Amino acid sequence: MKRPTSETAVWTVVAALLVVPVLALGAWAALASTPDPTAAGQPATPLLVPVTTTVRTPSVVVTLHTASSEGRHAASHASGTVTAVSRVGDVLADGTTVAKIDDRPVRAMVAKAPLWRVLSVGARGEDVQRLGDFLVATGYLAQADDVYGARYASAVAAFNRDAGVTSNVRAFDPATVVWVGRTPLTVASIDAPVGSSTTVGDTLVTGPSTIARIKVTEPDGGLGTTFGTRALVAVGDTTVPYDVGSGTISDRRDAQAIATALGTQESGTAEVRTAKPQHVHVVPASSLATGSDGTTCVYADATSAPTPVTPVGGGASTVQLDASFALAQVLANPGQVDLAVPCGS
């Protein structure tokens, strides 16, 4: 085998040195002629999408505190020694014995107002009507009116006999009854125990405390305009009206309903909801553009002027806009295309 000479080896090296740059230049040319998919400054194709609509019921969590008022007092119109008294839990309806004073029963009267004077034949007025309603409720009179006549006198005489008035007294003395309010009273506490002395105006028994109102603590800054002036407060399945910004539920029935929903707790949380569902427009979150001045905009297309918007809700991929939003379509990729008018300009 013939061994290569030193001259042959030299020419081999020279050839290699000439070929390598040529190959490198060819590779560079090939790379340079291939488009770069990440090259900057290449605008994307404008993507237009329709605006959709949906219905939402905005809500926010608030804190509630119950405010109680003192229970109703059942006061005596008679003076003497208490010889018997009703028990805690007793319900005092028309004719129920509230207590005995000097062994004479004084009975509960349910009415919109108390009786304040002795009534006898010839008396007229609203208090006569209230007395008549009481005598009807307790079975002493068949029909009531506002004139104290012979029918009243006979009914009152029977009532007085049952009240321990031995003589045939045909005039009505308010000392024989205790006004307990517009509705029957449940006894929560005894104020005049057996053996105590009582006089006109002294409280014999007291009813349970009642919920006067519910205090509503709104978030800092209030509820804004989203909820309007009239909203709903909801605790579980219980929902009552709420005047936005008032900070209170003052209607006693509504307050009692919320207190019942809260259970034994004097405070808790609730949701404030809009009184009516709201119609809103929905656009992709990517359709929003932000200008250098902080303005948020959307575009009908790449050539249109920007439309300033204020989102009212949404999530990670969509944004909700007020029902007054007028565009039927929006540009879904304003950050990737050349815009004719920048946002905020």
C-alpha angles and dihedrals in degrees: 000000000000115000118223115255123235090252092058092051091053093054091048092057092047091052092050092051091053096047098050096062090047091054091047092052090050092051092049091050090052092050093046091054092054114090115244108229091201097048111139122240096035105127119218124233112273111256115208121194131181121253112242131200134223141167124249137179108210116213139179133190118247134178122245130203125186120227115201131201126211117271122258117276122224104208129196124245091192136068127224143073121323107237098170136009138186121260132247108274096029114133112226109211129160109312097007112138109248096182143326118247114195085349093300116120120238111199134209119258121197112204142127090257137010128258111254109179142042108267125208141158111315096028117133135183147077092302090057088054091050091050090050092051089051093050090049091050091051095046100250097109133038099207134012132218137156097263121087102219138150093295090056092046092054092046092048092048089056091046091051093051089055089048091059098260099139101194124073095266111176097181122087119237115197087215088080093066139049117216108225099179137259094316135033113284125230110213112240099166140009113234098175110042123195110287096029124119119240135188136187110304097020116132114245099182137355130217126225121288113262134214107260097182145330119246113219119203108202123200118275107285093025128254096301123212097308093089098042118213098304123048139153131257114210130193108177107309093341114100127177134173119267130193104225112239095014094102093213145075100215103170103104096217092049091045091050091049091054092045090053090050090052089055117201094344119105091207139026145138132283141176123250109209134182112264090233131027114259126228112226137176121240126213133169114272088233090064092071119096125189122214127215089258092055096258116147115219144174129201132220087211139334094277098047129093115261120264112218112226139181113210115228097190145327141129143250096307105023138043128209120221130193119274089250091069105118109193118108094199137019137202105255097198109038091149092062103046137064107264121208092214122024120228113264094021 
